[in-house]
């Protein structure tokens, strides 16, 4: 009897609880979407065609003098390895 209970618990855990593909299918079937702020922002960025901006440089403004400074807002694209 203990062996049967163990086998059933292993099956339930592996086939139902740990089956990511099954849970994703159920969520898609029911139309459930994450309501976290991160996931909402991620969906918004995925739908925006102009993201990430790679064809121009953005400079930070100097608040004291109201002019452009030499500091980049996003230096990650300045030294890309694709060049």
N, C-alpha and C positions, 0 to 999 in steps of 0.2 A: 504494500500500500504506500509506503514511504517512497519507493522508487517511482511509482506512478505520479505522485504529487510533485516530486522533483522534476520528472520529465515534463509535466504540464507547466510548471513554473518556468522552466528553461525555455519551453516553446513560446509561452506568452511574452517573456522578456525579449527574446530574440526576434520573434516574428511580428510582434505588435509594438512593444514599447521602444525598442532600439531601431526600428525600421524607419529611417529618415525619409526614404522615398515614399513610403505609405503615408506618413504625416504630411508631407508636402502635397501629395495628391489629394488628401482629404481637405487640406486648407484651400487648395485651388478649386476643388469641387464646391465647397461651401462659400467661397469668396472671402475668406478670412485674410486680412492683411494686418501686419504689425502696426501698432499705434504709437510706437516710440518715436521720439523726435528725430533720432538718428536715421531710422528707416524712412521716415517721411522726407527728410532732406536728401537722402540717397536716391529715392525715387524721383524727386524733383530734378536733381542734377543729371540723372540718367536720361531724362526726357529733354534736356536742353542741348541743342546741337552745337552751340558755341562754347561748350565747356570741354576741356580746359583751354584757356586762351594761350595759344603758342605762337601766334604770328605778330605779337607786339609786346613792347615793354611797358610796364606800369611803374611810375616813379612815385615815391612818397612825397607829400607836400610838407614843406617846412612851415609849421603853424605860426612861428614867430615872425617870419619875414614874408609869408604868403607867396612862396616861390617853390619851384621844383628843386629837389635836392638830388644828390648822387646815389641815394639809397634806393634799392629796388624793393618793391613790395613783395614780389615773388621771385627770389633768386634761384629757385629750383630749376627753372627753365633757362637760366642764363648759361650754364655750363652743361648743356645736354651732351650725351655721348653719341647722338645721332649725326653730329656735324662732321 
